[in-house]
Amino acid sequence: MQFTPEHEELRRTVAKFVETEINPSVDAWEEAEQFPAHQVFKKLGGLGLLGIKYDPAYGGLGLDFSYSMVMAEELGLVNCGGVPMAIGVHTDMSTPALNRFGSDEVKRNFLAPSIAGDMVSCLGVSEPGGGSDVAAIHTRARRDGADYVISGTKMWITNGMQADWCCLLANTSEGQVHQNKSLIAVPLDAKGVTRQKIKKIGMNSSDTAQLFFDEVRVPVANRIGQEGMGFTMQMMQFQEERLYAAASSLKGLDRMIDLTIEYTGERKAFGKPVLDNQVVHFRLAELRTEVEALRALTWSAVEQYVAGKDVTRLASMAKLKCGRLVREVSDACLQYWGGMGFTWDNPVSRAYRDTRLVSIGGGADEVMLGIICKLEGTLPGTSNKKRLG
């Protein structure tokens, strides 16, 4: 991936924002188990950072996807996982289908204020009975004249307690499970919507909710794109979500290794720095190499995505590798911090808690493996013809 001066300027802008507007407050937000999303998003919107890849007609910058991923990578400088995840849900998970397929009316009502930072969005796919199995959702939106009437429950909803609207996936017909779903922009102040906060072991600064929809009435005009195409659109959104997960992990991985090198270089045991033990410095070198391999895979996928290629295979590989690697790095680094690594406020222990989610959310590791196997032709009933290119 060749980066332009514009890419580098964007890096500097995001890095400065993280340094001045996010990191000074992270500890307080972690303690409060929520960050002020409307306040932070309004500042991001003022810098044009919430609509980098979106249509200028709705306030976006109209740049390609690589610029959005530059922002994602720089958000890895945040001293926690929750805030970057919440921002990514807004920019790369709940709004891509709206930008690509939404009508002018629904874009003006939901996309434009989201880009400006006047609205906080969330994505409503997972349910109590199913997360990665998207086809198995039960939430239903029945047609009643010019409205949909929505009933169901959504689970694990990032930004759910503060969001103004939800990009909701619901069954809109009785057809086949991959052809009966639609995406609908649902205002969360609508009658019949209730929320319940979920307490988690990590990602504390990001609020997570269970959303309940009891006969919630919204206009059919709020549908995003064609009825029955929701599953397909959501699969497309997942590609950007998975690349965001990989890109946003890179600098956090580097930071864990950097902090561990610094600590083990100063911490002495048995008369010498812990870092001077070959088992330690060899392991850190190995982990750094793995991070660079993930960086190369991620940016290769981004470059191909920008070129219009199908990157389902590479995005799935990047998401799988990211989920595995953040667990490996955080666990190894925590070990080298010894007892200090087991304290609550240690930056590596925070990363250990936060990053565990990566192998679950946005498609579990096992789902990524299934996708890769299918595309490699290694599943029963699929072609095993050797891939070219």
Secondary structure, 3 states (H helix, E strand, C coil): CCCCHHHHHHHHHHHHHHHHHHHHHHHHHHHHCCCCHHHHHHHHHHCCCCCCCCCHHHCCCCCCHHHHHHHHHHHHHCCCCHHHHHHHHHHHCCCHHHHHHCCHHHHHHHHHHHHHCCCCEEEECCECCECCCHHHCCCEEEEECCEEEEEEEEEEEECCCCCCEEEEEEECCCCCCCCCEEEEEEECCCCCEEEEECCCCCCCCCCEEEEEEEEEEEEHHHEECCCCEHHHHHHHHHHHHHHHHHHHHHHHHHHHHHHHHHHHHHCEECCEEHHHCHHHHHHHHHHHHHHHHHHHHHHHHHHHHHCCCCCHHHHHHHHHHHHHHHHHHHHHHHHHHHHHHHCCCCHHHHHHHHHHHHHCCCCCHHHHHHHHHHHHCCCCCCCCCCCCC
